[in-house]
Amino acid sequence: MTRVLIVEDNRNLALGLRNNLEIEGYAVDTAADGAAGLRLARATLPDVIILDLMLPRMDGQHVLRALREEGHDTPVLILSARGEEADKVLGFRLGADDYVTKPFGLLELLARVDALVRRAGRRDRELPPECGFGDVVIDTRTHEVRRGGALVVLRPKEYELLVALLRRRGALVSRAELLHEVWGYSGEVYSRTVDTHVAELRRKLEIDPAMPRHILTVRKSGYRIQA
């Protein structure tokens, strides 16, 4: 299920947006301040973030800058009462994908979120013909994986898990996201499947599986690839 994170301190506005997005079939998380929004973005890796600029504890510009500096390429739609051209230009320079000023039309906002989801889906499916980390090279055309030039045989789900991690370009991927993307499980399912398959990937691709340098665990959150 496509996940949207709303970072908005106006409780009524956030609730209204959440209800309408859920009606459209999205899973929605909300945060009422910038610091909480940044934590949720790191932990849940949403498909789209709707971000207010004027937030308590940490403003939206700092949230967006932090996400981009950490390598997160999640589409961000800024939703702000600041409608001056300079504010919009700064938002786009910081890495925003869209900018909507308040007050706004609900149908237009939903259409913009849908467009960002579709654009991100196309981008996430695309990997270069060859990619990898360390001495590991993945040929995405033939699905061959080589380590130090030697062919490594991966089971289908091991390969899909590896590709799912590579698509995030170093960003954190939660276990729930991996279970959904690779195995098709719902977010409510708890399983050690991801951990078992990550252990196999480390055994086959890391020099020292007990001290991995590339396939990293983010404690209590998930995994990421360190190039």
C-alpha positions as CSV (number, residue, x, y, z in Angstrom):
1,M,0.0,0.0,0.0
2,T,1.3,3.5,-0.9
3,R,2.2,5.4,2.2
4,V,1.9,9.2,2.7
5,L,3.5,11.2,5.6
6,I,1.8,14.4,6.5
7,V,3.9,16.8,8.6
8,E,1.5,19.6,9.6
9,D,0.9,21.3,13.0
10,N,-2.7,22.3,12.2
11,R,-4.5,19.3,13.7
12,N,-7.8,19.8,11.9
13,L,-6.1,20.3,8.5
14,A,-3.9,17.2,9.1
15,L,-6.9,15.1,10.1
16,G,-8.9,16.3,7.0
17,L,-6.1,15.4,4.7
18,R,-5.6,12.1,6.3
19,N,-9.2,11.1,6.0
20,N,-9.4,12.1,2.3
21,L,-6.1,10.3,1.5
22,E,-7.3,7.2,3.3
23,I,-10.5,7.2,1.3
24,E,-8.3,7.3,-1.8
25,G,-6.6,4.1,-0.6
26,Y,-3.4,5.5,0.9
27,A,-1.8,4.5,4.2
28,V,-1.2,7.8,6.1
29,D,1.0,8.8,9.0
30,T,1.0,12.2,10.6
31,A,3.4,14.3,12.6
32,A,2.7,17.6,14.3
33,D,6.2,19.0,14.4
34,G,9.3,18.9,12.3
35,A,11.4,16.7,14.5
36,A,8.7,14.0,14.7
37,G,8.2,14.3,11.0
38,L,11.9,13.7,10.3
39,R,11.9,10.7,12.6
40,L,8.9,9.2,10.9
41,A,10.3,9.8,7.4
42,R,13.5,8.0,8.3
43,A,11.6,5.1,10.0
44,T,8.7,4.5,7.6
45,L,10.2,5.6,4.2
46,P,6.9,7.0,2.9
47,D,6.2,7.2,-0.9
48,V,5.3,10.9,-0.6
49,I,5.7,13.5,2.1
50,I,3.3,16.5,2.5
51,L,5.3,19.0,4.4
52,D,4.3,22.3,6.0
53,L,7.1,24.9,6.3
54,M,6.1,26.7,9.5
55,L,6.4,23.9,12.1
56,P,7.4,23.8,15.8
57,R,10.7,22.3,17.0
58,M,12.1,22.1,13.4
59,D,10.8,24.0,10.4
60,G,10.0,22.3,7.1
61,Q,13.1,23.7,5.4
62,H,15.4,22.0,7.9
63,V,13.4,18.8,7.6
64,L,13.7,18.8,3.8
65,R,17.4,19.7,3.8
66,A,18.2,16.9,6.3
67,L,16.3,14.3,4.2
68,R,18.1,15.3,1.0
69,E,21.5,15.4,2.7
70,E,20.9,11.9,4.0
71,G,20.2,10.6,0.5
72,H,16.4,10.3,0.8
73,D,14.8,11.0,-2.5
74,T,11.2,10.6,-1.4
75,P,9.0,13.1,-3.3
76,V,8.1,16.0,-1.1
77,L,5.1,18.3,-1.7
78,I,5.4,21.5,0.3
79,L,2.1,22.7,1.6
80,S,2.5,26.3,3.0
81,A,0.8,29.6,3.6
82,R,4.0,31.2,2.2
83,G,3.2,32.0,-1.4
84,E,5.9,34.4,-2.3
85,E,8.1,33.4,-5.3
86,A,11.2,33.5,-3.2
87,D,9.8,30.9,-0.8
88,K,8.9,28.6,-3.7
89,V,12.3,29.0,-5.3
90,L,14.0,28.2,-2.0
91,G,11.8,25.1,-1.5
92,F,12.6,23.8,-5.0
93,R,16.3,24.5,-4.4
94,L,16.2,22.5,-1.2
95,G,14.8,19.5,-3.1
96,A,11.0,19.9,-3.1
97,D,9.1,18.2,-5.9
98,D,6.0,20.3,-5.8
99,Y,4.7,23.4,-3.9
100,V,1.0,24.1,-3.0
101,T,0.0,27.3,-1.2
102,K,-2.8,27.5,1.4
103,P,-5.7,27.7,0.9
104,F,-5.8,25.0,-1.7
105,G,-8.3,22.9,-3.6
106,L,-8.6,19.4,-2.2
107,L,-9.1,17.7,-5.6
108,E,-6.0,19.4,-7.0
109,L,-3.9,18.4,-4.0
110,L,-5.0,14.7,-4.3
111,A,-4.2,14.9,-8.0
112,R,-0.7,16.2,-7.3
113,V,-0.1,13.5,-4.7
114,D,-1.2,10.9,-7.2
115,A,1.2,12.4,-9.9
116,L,4.1,12.3,-7.5
117,V,3.4,8.6,-6.6
118,R,3.3,7.6,-10.2
119,R,6.5,9.5,-11.0
120,A,8.3,8.0,-8.0
121,G,7.1,4.5,-9.0
122,R,8.6,4.9,-12.5
123,R,11.9,6.2,-11.0
124,D,12.2,3.6,-8.3
125,R,11.8,0.8,-10.9
126,E,14.7,2.1,-12.9
127,L,18.2,1.0,-12.0
128,P,21.3,1.4,-14.3
129,P,22.3,-1.7,-16.3
130,E,25.1,-2.3,-13.8
131,C,25.2,-1.2,-10.1
132,G,26.6,-2.5,-6.9
133,F,28.8,-1.9,-3.9
134,G,32.3,-2.9,-2.8
135,D,33.4,-5.7,-5.2
136,V,29.8,-6.7,-5.9
137,V,28.4,-6.0,-9.4
138,I,24.7,-6.6,-10.3
139,D,23.7,-6.8,-13.9
140,T,20.0,-5.7,-13.8
141,R,19.5,-6.9,-17.4
142,T,20.5,-10.5,-16.8
143,H,20.0,-10.6,-13.0
144,E,23.6,-11.9,-12.7
145,V,25.4,-11.0,-9.5
146,R,29.2,-11.2,-9.3
147,R,31.6,-10.7,-6.4
148,G,35.2,-10.1,-7.2
149,G,34.4,-11.2,-10.8
150,A,33.0,-14.6,-9.6
151,L,29.3,-15.5,-10.2
152,V,27.2,-15.6,-7.1
153,V,24.0,-17.6,-7.2
154,L,21.1,-15.9,-5.5
155,R,17.6,-17.3,-5.0
156,P,14.9,-15.2,-6.6
157,K,13.7,-13.6,-3.3
158,E,17.3,-12.9,-2.4
159,Y,17.8,-11.1,-5.7
160,E,14.5,-9.1,-5.3
161,L,15.5,-8.1,-1.8
162,L,18.9,-6.9,-3.0
163,V,17.3,-4.9,-5.8
164,A,14.7,-3.4,-3.3
165,L,17.6,-2.1,-1.1
166,L,19.6,-0.8,-4.1
167,R,16.6,1.1,-5.4
168,R,16.6,3.2,-2.2
169,R,20.1,4.5,-3.0
170,G,21.4,4.1,0.6
171,A,18.2,5.2,2.4
172,L,16.7,3.2,5.2
173,V,14.1,0.6,4.2
174,S,11.9,-0.8,7.0
175,R,11.1,-4.5,7.4
176,A,7.4,-3.8,6.7
177,E,8.3,-2.0,3.4
178,L,10.5,-4.9,2.4
179,L,7.8,-7.5,3.3
180,H,5.3,-5.6,1.3
181,E,7.5,-5.0,-1.8
182,V,9.3,-8.3,-2.1
183,W,6.8,-10.8,-0.5
184,G,3.5,-8.9,-0.9
185,Y,2.7,-9.1,2.8
186,S,0.5,-6.5,4.5
187,G,2.0,-4.1,6.9
188,E,0.4,-6.0,9.9
189,V,2.3,-9.2,9.2
190,Y,5.3,-9.9,11.5
191,S,7.9,-12.2,10.1
192,R,11.6,-13.0,10.4
193,T,11.7,-13.7,6.6
194,V,13.5,-10.4,5.9
195,D,16.2,-11.0,8.5
196,T,16.8,-14.5,7.3
197,H,17.2,-13.4,3.7
198,V,19.5,-10.5,4.7
199,A,21.7,-13.0,6.6
200,E,22.0,-15.0,3.4
201,L,22.9,-12.0,1.3
202,R,25.6,-11.1,3.8
203,R,26.9,-14.6,3.7
204,K,27.2,-14.6,0.0
205,L,28.2,-10.9,-0.7
206,E,30.1,-9.6,2.4
207,I,33.7,-10.3,3.1
208,D,32.9,-10.8,6.8
209,P,29.2,-11.5,7.2
210,A,29.5,-11.1,11.0
211,M,30.8,-7.5,10.5
212,P,29.0,-6.3,7.3
213,R,30.3,-3.2,5.6
214,H,27.6,-2.8,3.0
215,I,24.3,-4.5,3.9
216,L,23.7,-2.6,7.2
217,T,21.1,-3.0,9.9
218,V,19.5,0.2,11.2
219,R,18.6,-0.8,14.8
220,K,14.8,-1.3,15.4
221,S,14.1,0.2,11.9
222,G,15.3,-1.9,9.0
223,Y,18.2,-2.1,6.5
224,R,20.1,0.0,4.0
225,I,22.9,-0.5,1.5
226,Q,26.2,1.4,2.1
227,A,27.9,1.8,-1.2
